[in-house]
Structures are given as structure tokens and as C-alpha cells.
Amino acid sequence: MVLTLGEALVAITPTAPVTLDRARALVPRVGGAELNFAIGLRRLGVPAAWLGRLGADSLGEVVLRQLEAEGVDTRWVVRDAERCTGVYFREWLADGDRRPFYYRAGSAASAASPADWPEDLPDVRWLHVSGITMALGEGPARLVEHAVAWARERAIPVSFDPNHRTALWSEDRARAALRRIAERATVLMMSHEEAELLFGSDDHRACTERAHELGVETVVVKRGAHGALGSAGGVVVESPPGEVERVVDPVGAGDGFDAALVAALLAGSPLGPALELANHVGARAVEDVGEHPYPTTAALPEQLRRVLEPEPAAPHVPKEASA
């Protein structure tokens, strides 16, 4: 099982590509980087669990129903009776602009701490964390550090996506905290901006070399429309982007990329095919509106399905999750 932890948010979006003040209807969608990651894994047949703190409110129920519909293990979710589940409003506009408006201060997720970590965590084969949780406050940051230390003590691989959000903290604070986790990761998956933030260079190969010097085994730079660069075991792989018919909504593409890459690596795939699968899933994500419009294994082209062999558990086809 892959375990991930972080913040869940309910995204409120218009049903058409208009500004919020012109929207005739709004719909709630469940999101959050680590939650998207867990759902992406389940679509590819990988057992996944999400650990997080939700309000004991109706929006918390919306999140739980979505996770359960996707087959994500929620046994370690904490319900907080004193705080609400975080919310954000998101516009997706026809000209490509995307504008989020967050209402997460004081949310249940911001109160996360190492006290939320379970004493008994059986069958965990992989841990995935992101920098967003680190940026939410001292408690969430300590939870991430505790989880990473727990995994390393047990020789469990750790994947880390810095997921730097400039609105949450300064560059200096972010750099120090994110480097602290990056140097303890097994797999580091960065955007090109994050690579420059962490390693002070826009030369992606130089950034991967510096990450390896810290002890990271597999380093990936996500380059959007330019594909991805990966490095592991002395081999550098450049993978072209997945083909996209039209970009509708880029939200969640990076999380889907991460999920597919981890699924492939867990199946024993070499880095090149793993990146090809990850780029394909990221490309599918931008073609539809939503936080996690990821394909199931059955929807993959045959050559990409083979990347996941030997096949993990049967893919979970999500049920309709009502809001």
C-alpha cells in the first residue's frame, strides 16, 4: 500500500468557464495534492491510503465519500470537531487563466501534527509527501518530518513533490524546509521552477546532479509542455510530453504525473517507460475540468498498460460520489 498525507480541500467551481460573479451555478469538487495523488494511484490499480485531518462537518463528509468511492483507504483520517474543512473557489476561464481564492486559514488541516500519526501502520510499501503540507504551519510540517523519519527507519521509499506555493510562504523559508525533506527522499519530483528554487540553477541536469549528491536515488524534473527529465543510477532520460488534444484545465496534472510515476516504479518499471506513463496521465488530466480526471488502467494504451506489469491489484472504477 502507498500512504500519503496532507490537506484536503473542497473546490467550488463554476459549471462554465466564467468568472465567479458571472457563474449561474457552482459545483463542489474534492481536491488537494496528496488526495489527488491517492486517487490517481487507485485508478491505476495501486492500493493507496490518505491520512489527513477533516472537519467534523458536511464538507468533511463530501471528502470522505469521494475517497471511499475511489477505493482510497481512509481508516487513519482524523475528524476535528473544532475546525472546518478547508474550501477554495476556483475560476477556470476560456482564455486559459485560472484564479483560485483560498479559505483555508484555521482549517482542520492546519491543525495537523505528529499526534495524528497512527501507532500501527501495516503493509505500507511507499510514502508520498508534498511541500504544500509543510507550508500550512508548524504542526503540519512536523507531521511530514515525523512521517519521513518513520519511513526511513523502516527502509520504506519516500517520494517528495515540493509543490511550492508562493502564496503560503517566502522563498527563503520554503527553500530551507523543502531542501530538508528533499535530501531524505528516495524519489524527488520537481517542476523546473522548483528545481531552480532548491538548487539555484536553471540547468536541469545540474539540478539532478546536485540532488543525487544529497542522496536522492531518482530525480525527475517536470517540464510541462517540454516533457520530463529523469535521472537514476547514472542514467539520464528525457521523455517527451504526452499528446494533448486541447488544454481545458491544468489543475491536478502534476499530481497525476506523480501517481503514475510511483505506480510504475512500484511495478519495477525502468525510468524511461515510467516517465512515458506519467506524461500520458498528466496530459489526460489537462483535457478535462476537475481536480483529478485521471485514466484507469483499462483506459491506457496497451504499451502503457504493460508498464504496470506485473499488474498490481485490479483497478478500482469509481462509483458516482454525490456532493
C-alpha positions as YAML, in Angstrom:
chain: A
units: angstrom
residues:
- id: 1
  name: MET
  ca: [0.00, 0.00, 0.00]
- id: 2
  name: VAL
  ca: [1.11, 3.57, -0.72]
- id: 3
  name: LEU
  ca: [0.46, 6.02, 2.11]
- id: 4
  name: THR
  ca: [0.18, 9.75, 1.56]
- id: 5
  name: LEU
  ca: [-0.78, 12.56, 3.90]
- id: 6
  name: GLY
  ca: [-1.80, 16.16, 3.51]
- id: 7
  name: GLU
  ca: [-4.58, 18.67, 3.08]
- id: 8
  name: ALA
  ca: [-7.96, 18.04, 1.54]
- id: 9
  name: LEU
  ca: [-9.90, 20.96, 0.11]
- id: 10
  name: VAL
  ca: [-13.36, 21.29, -1.34]
- id: 11
  name: ALA
  ca: [-13.05, 23.29, -4.57]
- id: 12
  name: ILE
  ca: [-16.10, 25.32, -5.54]
- id: 13
  name: THR
  ca: [-16.09, 25.95, -9.29]
- id: 14
  name: PRO
  ca: [-18.46, 27.37, -11.90]
- id: 15
  name: THR
  ca: [-20.03, 24.92, -14.31]
- id: 16
  name: ALA
  ca: [-18.84, 27.05, -17.25]
- id: 17
  name: PRO
  ca: [-15.56, 28.93, -17.99]
- id: 18
  name: VAL
  ca: [-16.66, 32.25, -16.47]
- id: 19
  name: THR
  ca: [-15.67, 34.42, -13.53]
- id: 20
  name: LEU
  ca: [-17.34, 33.65, -10.21]
- id: 21
  name: ASP
  ca: [-19.51, 36.76, -10.33]
- id: 22
  name: ARG
  ca: [-20.96, 35.63, -13.66]
- id: 23
  name: ALA
  ca: [-21.49, 31.98, -12.71]
- id: 24
  name: ARG
  ca: [-25.08, 30.78, -12.76]
- id: 25
  name: ALA
  ca: [-24.20, 27.62, -10.85]
- id: 26
  name: LEU
  ca: [-21.32, 26.39, -8.69]
- id: 27
  name: VAL
  ca: [-20.33, 22.79, -8.01]
- id: 28
  name: PRO
  ca: [-18.18, 21.33, -5.21]
- id: 29
  name: ARG
  ca: [-15.25, 19.14, -6.20]
- id: 30
  name: VAL
  ca: [-12.86, 17.38, -3.86]
- id: 31
  name: GLY
  ca: [-9.16, 18.13, -4.25]
- id: 32
  name: GLY
  ca: [-5.80, 18.61, -2.61]
- id: 33
  name: ALA
  ca: [-2.44, 17.48, -3.99]
- id: 34
  name: GLU
  ca: [-1.98, 14.34, -1.89]
- id: 35
  name: LEU
  ca: [-5.63, 13.38, -2.16]
- id: 36
  name: ASN
  ca: [-5.39, 13.68, -5.97]
- id: 37
  name: PHE
  ca: [-2.26, 11.56, -5.83]
- id: 38
  name: ALA
  ca: [-4.05, 8.79, -3.91]
- id: 39
  name: ILE
  ca: [-6.95, 8.79, -6.36]
- id: 40
  name: GLY
  ca: [-4.53, 8.65, -9.30]
- id: 41
  name: LEU
  ca: [-2.92, 5.54, -7.80]
- id: 42
  name: ARG
  ca: [-6.28, 3.83, -7.26]
- id: 43
  name: ARG
  ca: [-7.26, 4.48, -10.88]
- id: 44
  name: LEU
  ca: [-4.09, 2.56, -11.82]
- id: 45
  name: GLY
  ca: [-4.87, -0.33, -9.50]
- id: 46
  name: VAL
  ca: [-2.44, 0.52, -6.71]
- id: 47
  name: PRO
  ca: [-3.70, 0.24, -3.11]
- id: 48
  name: ALA
  ca: [-3.49, 3.69, -1.52]
- id: 49
  name: ALA
  ca: [-4.36, 5.34, 1.79]
- id: 50
  name: TRP
  ca: [-4.77, 9.01, 2.61]
- id: 51
  name: LEU
  ca: [-4.06, 10.36, 6.08]
- id: 52
  name: GLY
  ca: [-5.38, 13.79, 6.90]
- id: 53
  name: ARG
  ca: [-7.47, 15.95, 9.20]
- id: 54
  name: LEU
  ca: [-11.01, 16.94, 8.21]
- id: 55
  name: GLY
  ca: [-13.62, 19.00, 9.95]
- id: 56
  name: ALA
  ca: [-16.50, 17.13, 11.55]
- id: 57
  name: ASP
  ca: [-18.73, 18.95, 9.10]
- id: 58
  name: SER
  ca: [-20.69, 18.30, 5.93]
- id: 59
  name: LEU
  ca: [-17.77, 19.21, 3.71]
- id: 60
  name: GLY
  ca: [-15.67, 16.63, 5.53]
- id: 61
  name: GLU
  ca: [-18.34, 14.10, 4.61]
- id: 62
  name: VAL
  ca: [-18.07, 15.19, 0.96]
- id: 63
  name: VAL
  ca: [-14.34, 14.45, 1.05]
- id: 64
  name: LEU
  ca: [-14.79, 11.08, 2.73]
- id: 65
  name: ARG
  ca: [-17.50, 9.98, 0.29]
- id: 66
  name: GLN
  ca: [-15.27, 10.86, -2.65]
- id: 67
  name: LEU
  ca: [-12.30, 8.96, -1.24]
- id: 68
  name: GLU
  ca: [-14.41, 5.93, -0.42]
- id: 69
  name: ALA
  ca: [-15.99, 5.97, -3.89]
- id: 70
  name: GLU
  ca: [-12.47, 5.84, -5.34]
- id: 71
  name: GLY
  ca: [-11.42, 2.99, -3.08]
- id: 72
  name: VAL
  ca: [-8.88, 5.02, -1.09]
- id: 73
  name: ASP
  ca: [-8.25, 3.70, 2.43]
- id: 74
  name: THR
  ca: [-9.45, 6.33, 4.94]
- id: 75
  name: ARG
  ca: [-9.04, 4.47, 8.22]
- id: 76
  name: TRP
  ca: [-6.47, 7.00, 9.53]
- id: 77
  name: VAL
  ca: [-8.46, 10.15, 8.77]
- id: 78
  name: VAL
  ca: [-8.91, 12.39, 11.81]
- id: 79
  name: ARG
  ca: [-12.17, 14.33, 12.26]
- id: 80
  name: ASP
  ca: [-11.79, 17.65, 14.06]
- id: 81
  name: ALA
  ca: [-14.93, 18.88, 15.84]
- id: 82
  name: GLU
  ca: [-13.47, 22.34, 16.44]
- id: 83
  name: ARG
  ca: [-12.44, 23.27, 12.89]
- id: 84
  name: CYS
  ca: [-13.90, 23.29, 9.42]
- id: 85
  name: THR
  ca: [-12.76, 21.53, 6.28]
- id: 86
  name: GLY
  ca: [-10.85, 23.91, 4.00]
- id: 87
  name: VAL
  ca: [-12.51, 25.45, 0.95]
- id: 88
  name: TYR
  ca: [-11.36, 27.29, -2.12]
- id: 89
  name: PHE
  ca: [-13.18, 28.86, -5.04]
- id: 90
  name: ARG
  ca: [-11.60, 28.36, -8.44]
- id: 91
  name: GLU
  ca: [-12.28, 30.03, -11.75]
- id: 92
  name: TRP
  ca: [-11.36, 28.29, -15.00]
- id: 93
  name: LEU
  ca: [-11.58, 30.81, -17.81]
- id: 94
  name: ALA
  ca: [-11.77, 30.35, -21.56]
- id: 95
  name: ASP
  ca: [-8.58, 32.38, -22.12]
- id: 96
  name: GLY
  ca: [-6.59, 29.87, -20.05]
- id: 97
  name: ASP
  ca: [-6.47, 31.94, -16.85]
- id: 98
  name: ARG
  ca: [-7.04, 30.05, -13.60]
- id: 99
  name: ARG
  ca: [-7.72, 32.01, -10.42]
- id: 100
  name: PRO
  ca: [-8.01, 30.31, -7.02]
- id: 101
  name: PHE
  ca: [-9.39, 32.02, -3.91]
- id: 102
  name: TYR
  ca: [-8.47, 30.09, -0.73]
- id: 103
  name: TYR
  ca: [-10.36, 29.95, 2.57]
- id: 104
  name: ARG
  ca: [-8.12, 27.53, 4.46]
- id: 105
  name: ALA
  ca: [-6.76, 29.61, 7.38]
- id: 106
  name: GLY
  ca: [-7.61, 27.88, 10.65]
- id: 107
  name: SER
  ca: [-8.94, 24.80, 8.85]
- id: 108
  name: ALA
  ca: [-8.76, 21.29, 10.26]
- id: 109
  name: ALA
  ca: [-5.75, 20.54, 8.04]
- id: 110
  name: SER
  ca: [-3.81, 23.44, 9.54]
- id: 111
  name: ALA
  ca: [-4.08, 21.75, 12.96]
- id: 112
  name: ALA
  ca: [-2.43, 18.52, 11.82]
- id: 113
  name: SER
  ca: [0.52, 17.36, 13.93]
- id: 114
  name: PRO
  ca: [2.58, 14.25, 14.72]
- id: 115
  name: ALA
  ca: [-0.15, 13.32, 17.21]
- id: 116
  name: ASP
  ca: [-2.25, 12.33, 14.16]
- id: 117
  name: TRP
  ca: [0.27, 9.67, 13.16]
- id: 118
  name: PRO
  ca: [-1.09, 6.15, 13.88]
- id: 119
  name: GLU
  ca: [0.83, 3.76, 16.10]
- id: 120
  name: ASP
  ca: [0.08, 0.82, 13.83]
- id: 121
  name: LEU
  ca: [0.61, 1.16, 10.05]
- id: 122
  name: PRO
  ca: [0.72, -2.29, 8.48]
- id: 123
  name: ASP
  ca: [1.61, -3.07, 4.85]
- id: 124
  name: VAL
  ca: [2.96, 0.37, 3.90]
- id: 125
  name: ARG
  ca: [5.31, -0.06, 0.92]
- id: 126
  name: TRP
  ca: [5.76, 3.60, -0.01]
- id: 127
  name: LEU
  ca: [5.27, 7.07, 1.49]
- id: 128
  name: HIS
  ca: [4.48, 10.18, -0.55]
- id: 129
  name: VAL
  ca: [4.57, 13.73, 0.82]
- id: 130
  name: SER
  ca: [4.44, 17.22, -0.64]
- id: 131
  name: GLY
  ca: [5.64, 20.69, 0.25]
- id: 132
  name: ILE
  ca: [2.12, 22.07, 0.50]
- id: 133
  name: THR
  ca: [1.66, 20.33, 3.84]
- id: 134
  name: MET
  ca: [4.99, 21.74, 5.01]
- id: 135
  name: ALA
  ca: [3.74, 25.26, 4.26]
- id: 136
  name: LEU
  ca: [0.49, 25.01, 6.25]
- id: 137
  name: GLY
  ca: [2.09, 25.62, 9.62]
- id: 138
  name: GLU
  ca: [4.42, 24.24, 12.27]
- id: 139
  name: GLY
  ca: [2.20, 21.28, 13.17]
- id: 140
  name: PRO
  ca: [1.71, 20.01, 9.60]
- id: 141
  name: ALA
  ca: [5.43, 20.49, 8.89]
- id: 142
  name: ARG
  ca: [6.35, 18.42, 11.95]
- id: 143
  name: LEU
  ca: [3.90, 15.73, 10.81]
- id: 144
  name: VAL
  ca: [5.66, 15.47, 7.46]
- id: 145
  name: GLU
  ca: [9.06, 15.29, 9.13]
- id: 146
  name: HIS
  ca: [7.80, 12.61, 11.51]
- id: 147
  name: ALA
  ca: [6.33, 10.56, 8.65]
- id: 148
  name: VAL
  ca: [9.54, 10.74, 6.62]
- id: 149
  name: ALA
  ca: [11.65, 9.72, 9.62]
- id: 150
  name: TRP
  ca: [9.26, 6.81, 10.29]
- id: 151
  name: ALA
  ca: [9.58, 5.60, 6.69]
- id: 152
  name: ARG
  ca: [13.36, 5.93, 6.59]
- id: 153
  name: GLU
  ca: [13.72, 3.94, 9.83]
- id: 154
  name: ARG
  ca: [11.89, 1.10, 8.08]
- id: 155
  name: ALA
  ca: [13.66, 1.43, 4.70]
- id: 156
  name: ILE
  ca: [10.36, 2.42, 3.06]
- id: 157
  name: PRO
  ca: [10.83, 4.53, -0.12]
- id: 158
  name: VAL
  ca: [9.77, 8.17, 0.15]
- id: 159
  name: SER
  ca: [8.66, 10.26, -2.81]
- id: 160
  name: PHE
  ca: [8.54, 14.03, -2.46]
- id: 161
  name: ASP
  ca: [7.00, 16.73, -4.63]
- id: 162
  name: PRO
  ca: [7.96, 20.22, -3.38]
- id: 163
  name: ASN
  ca: [4.68, 21.63, -4.75]
- id: 164
  name: HIS
  ca: [5.88, 25.12, -3.88]
- id: 165
  name: ARG
  ca: [3.06, 27.62, -3.33]
- id: 166
  name: THR
  ca: [4.38, 31.17, -3.28]
- id: 167
  name: ALA
  ca: [1.27, 32.49, -1.51]
- id: 168
  name: LEU
  ca: [1.91, 30.32, 1.55]
- id: 169
  name: TRP
  ca: [5.47, 31.26, 2.50]
- id: 170
  name: SER
  ca: [8.60, 33.14, 1.48]
- id: 171
  name: GLU
  ca: [11.20, 31.71, -0.87]
- id: 172
  name: ASP
  ca: [13.83, 31.58, 1.86]
- id: 173
  name: ARG
  ca: [11.60, 29.68, 4.30]
- id: 174
  name: ALA
  ca: [10.41, 27.38, 1.55]
- id: 175
  name: ARG
  ca: [13.90, 26.62, 0.28]
- id: 176
  name: ALA
  ca: [15.20, 25.64, 3.71]
- id: 177
  name: ALA
  ca: [12.22, 23.46, 4.60]
- id: 178
  name: LEU
  ca: [11.88, 21.81, 1.20]
- id: 179
  name: ARG
  ca: [15.60, 21.03, 0.99]
- id: 180
  name: ARG
  ca: [15.35, 19.36, 4.40]
- id: 181
  name: ILE
  ca: [12.78, 16.89, 3.06]
- id: 182
  name: ALA
  ca: [14.30, 16.58, -0.42]
- id: 183
  name: GLU
  ca: [17.61, 15.32, 0.92]
- id: 184
  name: ARG
  ca: [15.78, 12.49, 2.72]
- id: 185
  name: ALA
  ca: [13.66, 11.45, -0.25]
- id: 186
  name: THR
  ca: [14.17, 8.37, -2.40]
- id: 187
  name: VAL
  ca: [12.37, 9.95, -5.36]
- id: 188
  name: LEU
  ca: [12.25, 13.72, -5.90]
- id: 189
  name: MET
  ca: [9.74, 15.09, -8.44]
- id: 190
  name: MET
  ca: [10.08, 18.83, -9.11]
- id: 191
  name: SER
  ca: [8.81, 21.41, -11.56]
- id: 192
  name: HIS
  ca: [11.51, 23.38, -13.35]
- id: 193
  name: GLU
  ca: [10.78, 26.39, -11.12]
- id: 194
  name: GLU
  ca: [11.15, 24.25, -8.00]
- id: 195
  name: ALA
  ca: [14.43, 22.80, -9.28]
- id: 196
  name: GLU
  ca: [15.78, 26.33, -9.59]
- id: 197
  name: LEU
  ca: [14.46, 27.26, -6.13]
- id: 198
  name: LEU
  ca: [16.10, 24.26, -4.47]
- id: 199
  name: PHE
  ca: [19.35, 24.08, -6.38]
- id: 200
  name: GLY
  ca: [19.93, 27.59, -7.69]
- id: 201
  name: SER
  ca: [20.20, 26.72, -11.38]
- id: 202
  name: ASP
  ca: [18.03, 26.63, -14.48]
- id: 203
  name: ASP
  ca: [20.21, 23.80, -15.82]
- id: 204
  name: HIS
  ca: [18.03, 20.77, -15.16]
- id: 205
  name: ARG
  ca: [20.84, 18.25, -15.46]
- id: 206
  name: ALA
  ca: [22.90, 20.22, -12.98]
- id: 207
  name: CYS
  ca: [19.94, 20.22, -10.60]
- id: 208
  name: THR
  ca: [19.57, 16.44, -10.84]
- id: 209
  name: GLU
  ca: [23.28, 16.01, -10.12]
- id: 210
  name: ARG
  ca: [23.02, 18.19, -7.02]
- id: 211
  name: ALA
  ca: [20.00, 16.21, -5.83]
- id: 212
  name: HIS
  ca: [21.93, 12.97, -6.27]
- id: 213
  name: GLU
  ca: [24.76, 14.47, -4.21]
- id: 214
  name: LEU
  ca: [22.24, 14.86, -1.37]
- id: 215
  name: GLY
  ca: [21.47, 11.14, -1.61]
- id: 216
  name: VAL
  ca: [18.30, 11.17, -3.72]
- id: 217
  name: GLU
  ca: [18.16, 7.99, -5.83]
- id: 218
  name: THR
  ca: [15.70, 9.07, -8.54]
- id: 219
  name: VAL
  ca: [15.29, 12.70, -9.61]
- id: 220
  name: VAL
  ca: [12.65, 13.97, -12.02]
- id: 221
  name: VAL
  ca: [12.13, 17.47, -13.39]
- id: 222
  name: LYS
  ca: [8.62, 18.04, -14.74]
- id: 223
  name: ARG
  ca: [8.88, 20.46, -17.68]
- id: 224
  name: GLY
  ca: [5.23, 20.78, -18.73]
- id: 225
  name: ALA
  ca: [4.90, 21.06, -22.49]
- id: 226
  name: HIS
  ca: [8.55, 20.02, -22.80]
- id: 227
  name: GLY
  ca: [8.05, 16.65, -21.14]
- id: 228
  name: ALA
  ca: [10.21, 15.43, -18.29]
- id: 229
  name: LEU
  ca: [13.85, 14.79, -17.44]
- id: 230
  name: GLY
  ca: [14.70, 11.89, -15.15]
- id: 231
  name: SER
  ca: [17.91, 10.61, -13.66]
- id: 232
  name: ALA
  ca: [18.62, 7.40, -11.75]
- id: 233
  name: GLY
  ca: [21.52, 5.00, -11.44]
- id: 234
  name: GLY
  ca: [23.77, 7.11, -13.63]
- id: 235
  name: VAL
  ca: [21.26, 7.12, -16.50]
- id: 236
  name: VAL
  ca: [19.57, 10.33, -17.66]
- id: 237
  name: VAL
  ca: [16.30, 10.01, -19.59]
- id: 238
  name: GLU
  ca: [14.45, 12.76, -21.48]
- id: 239
  name: SER
  ca: [10.81, 11.89, -22.07]
- id: 240
  name: PRO
  ca: [8.62, 13.89, -24.49]
- id: 241
  name: PRO
  ca: [5.27, 15.27, -23.29]
- id: 242
  name: GLY
  ca: [2.07, 13.32, -23.71]
- id: 243
  name: GLU
  ca: [-0.06, 14.39, -26.65]
- id: 244
  name: VAL
  ca: [-2.85, 16.79, -25.68]
- id: 245
  name: GLU
  ca: [-5.89, 17.45, -27.88]
- id: 246
  name: ARG
  ca: [-6.76, 20.67, -26.04]
- id: 247
  name: VAL
  ca: [-5.90, 22.19, -22.69]
- id: 248
  name: VAL
  ca: [-9.08, 22.71, -20.66]
- id: 249
  name: ASP
  ca: [-7.89, 22.74, -17.04]
- id: 250
  name: PRO
  ca: [-4.31, 22.07, -15.85]
- id: 251
  name: VAL
  ca: [-5.21, 21.58, -12.19]
- id: 252
  name: GLY
  ca: [-4.11, 18.18, -10.89]
- id: 253
  name: ALA
  ca: [-1.84, 17.32, -13.82]
- id: 254
  name: GLY
  ca: [1.29, 17.27, -11.67]
- id: 255
  name: ASP
  ca: [-0.36, 15.10, -9.02]
- id: 256
  name: GLY
  ca: [-1.46, 12.63, -11.69]
- id: 257
  name: PHE
  ca: [2.09, 12.58, -13.07]
- id: 258
  name: ASP
  ca: [3.41, 11.76, -9.59]
- id: 259
  name: ALA
  ca: [0.89, 8.96, -9.07]
- id: 260
  name: ALA
  ca: [1.65, 7.32, -12.40]
- id: 261
  name: LEU
  ca: [5.40, 7.55, -11.86]
- id: 262
  name: VAL
  ca: [5.16, 5.93, -8.42]
- id: 263
  name: ALA
  ca: [2.82, 3.23, -9.75]
- id: 264
  name: ALA
  ca: [5.30, 2.37, -12.49]
- id: 265
  name: LEU
  ca: [8.31, 2.36, -10.15]
- id: 266
  name: LEU
  ca: [6.46, 0.10, -7.72]
- id: 267
  name: ALA
  ca: [5.83, -2.30, -10.60]
- id: 268
  name: GLY
  ca: [9.57, -2.40, -11.27]
- id: 269
  name: SER
  ca: [9.49, -0.32, -14.45]
- id: 270
  name: PRO
  ca: [12.67, 1.31, -15.76]
- id: 271
  name: LEU
  ca: [12.65, 5.09, -15.54]
- id: 272
  name: GLY
  ca: [12.05, 5.73, -19.26]
- id: 273
  name: PRO
  ca: [8.72, 3.85, -19.54]
- id: 274
  name: ALA
  ca: [7.71, 5.17, -16.10]
- id: 275
  name: LEU
  ca: [8.14, 8.74, -17.34]
- id: 276
  name: GLU
  ca: [6.19, 7.93, -20.50]
- id: 277
  name: LEU
  ca: [3.27, 6.71, -18.42]
- id: 278
  name: ALA
  ca: [3.50, 9.71, -16.09]
- id: 279
  name: ASN
  ca: [3.48, 12.16, -19.01]
- id: 280
  name: HIS
  ca: [0.45, 10.40, -20.51]
- id: 281
  name: VAL
  ca: [-1.56, 10.62, -17.29]
- id: 282
  name: GLY
  ca: [-0.59, 14.27, -16.82]
- id: 283
  name: ALA
  ca: [-1.70, 15.00, -20.38]
- id: 284
  name: ARG
  ca: [-5.08, 13.37, -19.86]
- id: 285
  name: ALA
  ca: [-5.60, 15.47, -16.75]
- id: 286
  name: VAL
  ca: [-5.43, 18.79, -18.58]
- id: 287
  name: GLU
  ca: [-8.08, 17.80, -21.12]
- id: 288
  name: ASP
  ca: [-10.99, 17.96, -18.67]
- id: 289
  name: VAL
  ca: [-12.27, 20.09, -15.81]
- id: 290
  name: GLY
  ca: [-11.72, 18.80, -12.31]
- id: 291
  name: GLU
  ca: [-9.12, 18.11, -9.68]
- id: 292
  name: HIS
  ca: [-8.32, 14.54, -10.74]
- id: 293
  name: PRO
  ca: [-9.65, 13.48, -14.18]
- id: 294
  name: TYR
  ca: [-7.15, 10.61, -14.41]
- id: 295
  name: PRO
  ca: [-7.48, 7.48, -16.57]
- id: 296
  name: THR
  ca: [-7.92, 3.98, -15.20]
- id: 297
  name: THR
  ca: [-5.57, 1.19, -16.24]
- id: 298
  name: ALA
  ca: [-8.18, -0.09, -18.70]
- id: 299
  name: ALA
  ca: [-8.21, 3.28, -20.50]
- id: 300
  name: LEU
  ca: [-4.44, 3.28, -21.09]
- id: 301
  name: PRO
  ca: [-2.91, 2.37, -24.47]
- id: 302
  name: GLU
  ca: [-1.68, -1.22, -24.44]
- id: 303
  name: GLN
  ca: [2.02, -0.31, -24.35]
- id: 304
  name: LEU
  ca: [1.45, 1.84, -21.27]
- id: 305
  name: ARG
  ca: [-0.58, -0.85, -19.52]
- id: 306
  name: ARG
  ca: [2.47, -3.08, -19.88]
- id: 307
  name: VAL
  ca: [4.49, -0.54, -17.88]
- id: 308
  name: LEU
  ca: [2.45, -1.54, -14.84]
- id: 309
  name: GLU
  ca: [3.16, -5.27, -15.19]
- id: 310
  name: PRO
  ca: [3.35, -7.35, -13.16]
- id: 311
  name: GLU
  ca: [-0.11, -5.98, -12.59]
- id: 312
  name: PRO
  ca: [-0.95, -4.58, -9.14]
- id: 313
  name: ALA
  ca: [-4.38, -5.04, -7.63]
- id: 314
  name: ALA
  ca: [-7.34, -4.77, -10.00]
- id: 315
  name: PRO
  ca: [-8.09, -1.12, -10.83]
- id: 316
  name: HIS
  ca: [-10.92, 0.46, -8.94]
- id: 317
  name: VAL
  ca: [-13.58, 2.04, -11.15]
- id: 318
  name: PRO
  ca: [-15.01, 4.95, -9.13]
- id: 319
  name: LYS
  ca: [-18.67, 4.99, -8.19]
- id: 320
  name: GLU
  ca: [-20.73, 8.12, -8.54]
- id: 321
  name: ALA
  ca: [-19.93, 10.25, -5.48]
- id: 322
  name: SER
  ca: [-22.67, 12.69, -4.63]
- id: 323
  name: ALA
  ca: [-21.87, 16.07, -3.14]
...
